[in-house]
Amino acid sequence: MTKPVVTRFAPSPTGYLHIGGARTALFNWLYARGRGGKFLLRIEDTDRERSTPEATTAILQGMEWLGLDHDGEVVSQFDGAARHAEVANQLLAEGKAYKCFATQEEIAAFRDAAKAEGKSTLYRSPWRDATADSHPDAPFVIRIKAPLDGETIIHDEVQGDVTIRNSQLDDMILLRSDGTPVYMLAVVVDDHDMGVTHVIRGDDHLNNAARQMMIYTAMGWDVPVWAHIPLIHGADGKKLSKRHGALGAQEYQAMGYPAAGMRNYLARLGWSHGDDEFFSDAQAKEWFDLGGIGKSPARFDTKKLENLCGQHIAVSDDAALRQEIQGYQKAADLPELSDAQSQGLEDAMYCLKDRARTFPELLEKAQFVLASRPLERDAKAEKALASVSDGILSELTPQLQNASWTRDDLEALLNSFAEAKETKFGKLAGPLRAALAGRAVTPSVFDMMLVLGRDETVARISDAAG
């Protein structure tokens, strides 16, 4: 019987949720969710000097924004220190690990001498086979006994089989001299105890897999399926860093990218399903597999991100967009919309969302419904109003007061009015945009009229007519 799939995301709480970490979390989430499995979250907070509660909060908020829900409680690696030490001591009792009394100075002296002689600096402890009666009353670490010959093969779903000569593996420390477990031990024990079946993580951890396999083998535990994914590079082909722009998931929320677009883009960043670019969460869960992950680093492309985000905004539910925009404004530290503005925004969504790639772009188009009288008009709007006489707008208002407020009737009325003035509606559109929105670039005049309603439309045109 096949085991249920269990994946995990295990970030260190030393900063924000990096965009590379967000993609790793997404891949784990998609793989588990698409197979009816579990997606777990573990905070690897063993580095007490660098780990902060604020960073943990930032990671959790970033995950929440991206919609990457996890199963069960968040696991703290630090809380499992006693369990990690228990495993190390079990290996010691079984003769698969040993006490090493070598001092830092002795190890450094060995490495300096080996380097000077052009030999391997891999440390081989003289205490590996020492008997207990030869042990001094001194501080010690516990080291695992690495295999001395043969090979370790990492069967990786992305990288293929990776072979490492065992002679290159050192007797890794499991417990420090103060009795605290090292990260490499904690990861393996936690993954085993949490039932993790698939370890999907960055390929900067590939070398760790061989060392971690020593613990799995020594404990007689099942080795998980490995999948080490290439890192993300900037457009210049170099590892993604601050010089390429934003790095934190929440920075992208604060810039106004929709979460669905971000998920879609991150999924395509290093993974493919044929030629499909735009897809839903449901499709991503159905399609995602480890075989579709490429071996080469993916390049972050902001234009592609914006293009996908625009497509997701266009197909999103209006009420859901309204809610997500409120989250964006909070993340960007912008003033909240009033209830009336928020409702007006939702009412106008149908004529706003088709060409907006980000929420700032959408809100820019929505200014006509968010603004209140008297409108502040920009220079282009003032120029457009100056191109027609005030009298024309004044003559239009009584006709609008008696019009049937449907798109077809408004189009017919305005075209007829323009014809009566021996001009075309196009000549009136600019001044009307200026009157209704206070700016030159807006949704269509008819859409604005329908959203604003008769009273507000007539009042704004009257204001412009002076």
Disulfide bonds with the S-S distance in Angstrom:
none
